[in-house]
Amino acid sequence: MAGALVFSFVVRSSGVASLTQFAPAAYSVTAVFLWGAADFSGGIGSRRANAFVLTAFSHLCAFGLMFAIARAQHGTFPTGASIVWALLAGAVGGFSLALFYGALASGQMGLTAPIAALLGAAIPTMVDIALEGAPSRWTIAGFALAILAIWLITRPDPSGEGDSSARPAGLGMAALAGVGFAGFYLCIHQASGSPAGIAAVSRIGSFTATAVAVVVTRAPLRLDRPRAALGMLAGFLDITASALFIFASQHGRLDEAVVITSLYPAVTVLLARLVLKEHFSRWKFVGLLAALAAVPLIAAG
């Protein structure tokens, strides 16, 4: 049902000529909810399945959905250099997403998700700073807040506060995933063509990268029905969010698209709190809020 609703939303959204000036922001906001729900689904599925196997299956399902949408829309598929950029974006993003699902499965979703989002927003902004000049005071404030947030989230809890005195699990993988997400943002912005076409081609790269990882690690090719369903749902939501982000970055400013879509951890955090009943120590909760607040400040530069 969810996949059908996502499919129908994208099809109905194909009338580019009738879109208003607010459409890029609206598409970005929609991507926030879809990416947040996709990460939650993928993280849950990876708790009882190999993250690379689940992600490869997820990307295969996503390619089938978006390829069908692209054909139905008769959009322009990427050609030449755009194919290379889309494949590269997919390979980097797909491998990073598998790492991210592993991080979500091994640690608290409400703590690992903001770390990936912070790095995913910060690195493209730093690249932009190198190309365009000094950052604004808002960006500087965002970096300072991000450093504080990372310290609060990763520091061991004082005795008697939180569930453990150890550093939260999954943060290293989340950080690596954030670097990969930044690479996805930068590469996918270089590709031209219809959003659905670019997204479909990128999933060829992501499936290839994750399939190679499955072969290299000799992961068992086992997915039970619940995990397969979660993987399929995550794939459908993720690919649709990617297409919406591509549209927003093509028809608006890239930094504005990153500003909005980088808030997706808020959805993952909310779902983890409501469904999994995750609890955080007082200072880690402060760090979580600081991380979520730092994302738009950093990307706004």
C-alpha positions as CSV (number, residue, x, y, z in Angstrom):
1,M,0.0,0.0,0.0
2,A,2.8,2.5,0.9
3,G,4.6,1.7,-2.3
4,A,1.5,2.3,-4.3
5,L,0.8,5.7,-2.6
6,V,4.4,6.8,-3.2
7,F,4.2,5.7,-6.9
8,S,0.9,7.6,-7.4
9,F,2.4,10.7,-5.7
10,V,5.3,10.8,-8.1
11,V,3.2,10.3,-11.1
12,R,0.7,13.0,-10.1
13,S,3.7,15.3,-9.5
14,S,5.1,15.1,-13.0
15,G,3.4,18.2,-14.4
16,V,6.4,20.5,-14.1
17,A,4.9,23.3,-16.1
18,S,2.2,23.9,-13.6
19,L,4.4,24.0,-10.5
20,T,4.7,27.2,-8.5
21,Q,7.8,28.8,-7.1
22,F,7.1,27.0,-3.9
23,A,7.4,23.5,-5.4
24,P,11.1,22.9,-4.7
25,A,10.6,23.6,-1.0
26,A,7.5,21.4,-1.0
27,Y,9.3,18.6,-2.7
28,S,12.2,18.9,-0.2
29,V,9.8,18.8,2.8
30,T,8.2,15.7,1.4
31,A,11.6,14.1,0.9
32,V,12.3,14.7,4.6
33,F,9.4,12.6,5.7
34,L,10.1,9.9,3.1
35,W,13.9,9.6,3.9
36,G,13.2,9.6,7.7
37,A,10.7,6.8,7.3
38,A,13.0,4.9,4.9
39,D,15.9,5.0,7.3
40,F,13.7,3.8,10.2
41,S,12.4,0.9,8.0
42,G,15.9,0.0,6.8
43,G,17.3,0.2,10.3
44,I,14.6,-2.1,11.8
45,G,15.1,-4.6,8.9
46,S,18.9,-4.6,9.4
47,R,18.5,-5.7,13.0
48,R,17.8,-9.3,11.9
49,A,19.4,-9.3,8.4
50,N,22.8,-8.4,6.9
51,A,22.7,-4.7,6.1
52,F,24.4,-5.1,2.7
53,V,22.0,-7.9,1.7
54,L,19.0,-5.9,2.7
55,T,20.3,-2.7,1.1
56,A,21.1,-4.5,-2.2
57,F,17.6,-6.0,-2.3
58,S,16.2,-2.6,-1.4
59,H,18.0,-0.9,-4.3
60,L,16.9,-3.6,-6.7
61,C,13.3,-3.0,-5.8
62,A,13.8,0.8,-5.9
63,F,15.3,0.6,-9.4
64,G,12.3,-1.4,-10.7
65,L,9.9,1.2,-9.3
66,M,11.7,4.3,-10.5
67,F,12.5,2.8,-13.9
68,A,8.8,2.2,-14.4
69,I,8.0,5.8,-13.4
70,A,10.6,7.2,-15.7
71,R,9.3,5.2,-18.6
72,A,5.7,6.2,-17.8
73,Q,6.7,9.9,-17.7
74,H,8.7,9.7,-20.9
75,G,11.3,11.9,-19.2
76,T,14.8,12.5,-20.4
77,F,17.3,9.9,-19.2
78,P,20.8,11.1,-18.3
79,T,23.4,10.6,-21.1
80,G,27.2,10.9,-21.4
81,A,28.8,12.4,-18.3
82,S,25.5,12.6,-16.5
83,I,25.3,8.8,-16.5
84,V,28.8,8.6,-14.9
85,W,27.8,11.1,-12.2
86,A,24.6,9.3,-11.5
87,L,26.3,5.9,-11.3
88,L,29.0,7.3,-9.0
89,A,26.4,9.0,-6.8
90,G,24.5,5.8,-6.6
91,A,27.6,3.7,-5.7
92,V,28.8,6.1,-3.0
93,G,25.3,6.7,-1.6
94,G,24.3,3.0,-1.8
95,F,27.3,1.8,0.1
96,S,26.9,4.6,2.6
97,L,23.3,3.7,3.1
98,A,24.2,0.1,4.0
99,L,26.7,1.4,6.5
100,F,24.0,3.7,7.9
101,Y,21.4,0.9,8.2
102,G,24.1,-1.0,10.1
103,A,24.6,2.0,12.4
104,L,20.9,2.3,13.0
105,A,20.6,-1.4,13.8
106,S,23.5,-1.5,16.2
107,G,22.9,1.7,18.1
108,Q,20.1,4.1,19.1
109,M,18.5,5.6,16.0
110,G,17.9,8.9,17.7
111,L,21.7,9.4,18.2
112,T,23.2,7.9,15.1
113,A,20.9,9.5,12.5
114,P,21.8,13.1,13.4
115,I,25.6,12.4,13.1
116,A,25.2,11.2,9.5
117,A,23.0,14.2,8.7
118,L,25.5,16.6,10.2
119,L,28.4,15.4,8.1
120,G,26.2,15.0,5.0
121,A,25.3,18.7,5.3
122,A,28.6,20.1,6.5
123,I,30.9,18.6,3.8
124,P,29.0,20.0,0.7
125,T,28.9,23.3,2.6
126,M,32.7,23.3,3.1
127,V,33.1,22.5,-0.6
128,D,30.9,25.5,-1.4
129,I,33.0,27.7,0.9
130,A,36.2,26.6,-0.9
131,L,34.6,27.6,-4.2
132,E,32.6,30.6,-3.2
133,G,34.4,32.2,-0.3
134,A,34.1,32.7,3.5
135,P,31.1,31.3,5.2
136,S,28.4,33.4,6.8
137,R,28.1,33.9,10.6
138,W,25.2,31.4,10.6
139,T,27.5,28.7,9.1
140,I,30.2,29.4,11.7
141,A,27.6,29.2,14.5
142,G,26.4,25.9,12.9
143,F,29.9,24.4,13.0
144,A,30.4,25.4,16.6
145,L,27.0,23.9,17.5
146,A,27.8,20.7,15.6
147,I,31.1,20.2,17.5
148,L,29.2,20.6,20.8
149,A,26.5,18.2,19.6
150,I,29.0,15.5,18.5
151,W,30.8,15.8,21.9
152,L,27.6,15.5,23.9
153,I,26.3,12.6,21.9
154,T,29.6,10.6,21.9
155,R,30.8,11.3,25.5
156,P,30.3,8.5,28.0
157,D,27.4,9.0,30.4
158,P,28.3,9.9,34.0
159,S,27.5,7.0,36.4
160,G,23.9,6.7,37.1
161,E,22.8,8.5,33.9
162,G,21.7,6.6,30.9
163,D,21.8,2.9,30.3
164,S,25.6,2.5,29.9
165,S,28.9,4.3,30.5
166,A,30.2,3.2,27.2
167,R,30.2,5.3,24.0
168,P,27.0,4.7,22.0
169,A,27.3,2.0,19.4
170,G,27.1,2.7,15.7
171,L,28.5,6.3,15.7
172,G,31.6,5.4,13.7
173,M,29.6,3.8,10.9
174,A,27.1,6.7,11.0
175,A,30.0,9.2,10.5
176,L,31.3,7.2,7.5
177,A,27.8,7.1,6.1
178,G,27.5,10.9,6.5
179,V,30.7,11.4,4.4
180,G,29.2,9.1,1.8
181,F,25.9,11.0,1.8
182,A,27.8,14.2,1.2
183,G,29.4,12.6,-1.8
184,F,26.0,11.6,-3.1
185,Y,24.7,15.2,-2.8
186,L,27.7,16.5,-4.7
187,C,27.7,13.9,-7.4
188,I,24.0,13.8,-8.1
189,H,23.9,17.5,-8.5
190,Q,26.2,17.2,-11.5
191,A,23.8,14.9,-13.4
192,S,21.2,16.3,-15.8
193,G,18.0,14.7,-17.0
194,S,14.6,13.9,-15.5
195,P,14.7,13.3,-11.7
196,A,13.1,9.9,-12.1
197,G,15.7,9.0,-14.8
198,I,18.6,10.1,-12.8
199,A,17.3,8.3,-9.7
200,A,16.8,5.1,-11.7
201,V,20.3,5.2,-13.1
202,S,21.8,6.0,-9.7
203,R,20.3,2.8,-8.3
204,I,22.2,0.7,-10.8
205,G,25.3,2.1,-9.2
206,S,24.0,1.6,-5.7
207,F,22.9,-2.0,-6.4
208,T,26.3,-2.8,-8.0
209,A,28.2,-1.4,-5.0
210,T,26.2,-3.2,-2.4
211,A,26.1,-6.5,-4.4
212,V,29.9,-6.4,-4.6
213,A,30.1,-5.9,-0.8
214,V,27.8,-8.9,-0.3
215,V,30.1,-11.1,-2.5
216,V,33.3,-9.8,-0.9
217,T,32.0,-10.3,2.7
218,R,30.3,-13.6,1.8
219,A,27.2,-12.5,3.5
220,P,24.4,-15.1,3.7
221,L,21.7,-14.4,1.1
222,R,18.8,-14.8,3.5
223,L,15.9,-12.4,4.0
224,D,12.7,-13.6,5.6
225,R,9.4,-12.1,4.6
226,P,9.2,-9.4,7.2
227,R,12.8,-8.2,6.5
228,A,12.1,-8.4,2.7
229,A,9.0,-6.3,3.2
230,L,10.9,-3.7,5.2
231,G,13.7,-3.6,2.6
232,M,11.2,-3.1,-0.2
233,L,9.4,-0.4,1.7
234,A,12.7,1.3,2.5
235,G,13.8,1.1,-1.1
236,F,10.5,2.6,-2.4
237,L,10.6,5.5,0.1
238,D,14.3,6.2,-0.4
239,I,14.2,6.3,-4.2
240,T,11.2,8.5,-4.2
241,A,12.8,10.9,-1.7
242,S,16.0,10.9,-3.9
243,A,13.9,11.8,-7.0
244,L,12.2,14.6,-5.1
245,F,15.6,16.0,-3.9
246,I,16.9,15.9,-7.4
247,F,13.9,17.9,-8.6
248,A,14.3,20.4,-5.8
249,S,18.0,20.9,-6.5
250,Q,17.3,21.3,-10.2
251,H,14.5,23.8,-9.9
252,G,15.8,25.7,-6.9
253,R,19.0,26.3,-5.0
254,L,21.1,23.3,-4.0
255,D,21.9,24.7,-0.6
256,E,18.1,25.3,0.1
257,A,17.4,21.7,-0.9
258,V,20.1,20.4,1.5
259,V,18.9,22.7,4.2
260,I,15.5,21.2,4.3
261,T,16.2,17.5,3.4
262,S,19.0,17.3,6.0
263,L,16.3,17.5,8.7
264,Y,15.2,13.9,8.0
265,P,16.7,12.6,11.2
266,A,13.9,14.4,13.1
267,V,11.5,11.9,11.5
268,T,13.7,8.9,12.3
269,V,14.1,10.1,15.9
270,L,10.4,10.6,16.3
271,L,9.6,7.1,15.0
272,A,12.3,5.6,17.2
273,R,10.8,7.4,20.2
274,L,7.2,6.4,19.4
275,V,7.7,2.9,18.1
276,L,10.9,1.6,19.9
277,K,10.5,3.7,23.0
278,E,14.1,4.9,22.9
279,H,15.3,6.9,25.8
280,F,18.3,9.1,26.1
281,S,20.2,10.6,29.0
282,R,19.6,14.3,29.7
283,W,22.9,15.5,28.1
284,K,22.6,13.2,25.1
285,F,19.1,14.6,24.5
286,V,20.6,18.1,24.6
287,G,23.2,16.9,22.1
288,L,20.5,15.5,19.9
289,L,18.6,18.8,19.8
290,A,21.9,20.6,19.1
291,A,22.7,18.3,16.2
292,L,19.2,18.8,14.7
293,A,19.6,22.6,15.1
294,A,23.1,22.7,13.6
295,V,22.1,21.0,10.3
296,P,20.2,23.9,8.8
297,L,22.7,26.4,10.2
298,I,25.6,24.7,8.5
299,A,23.8,24.1,5.2
300,A,22.5,27.7,5.2
301,G,26.0,29.0,4.3
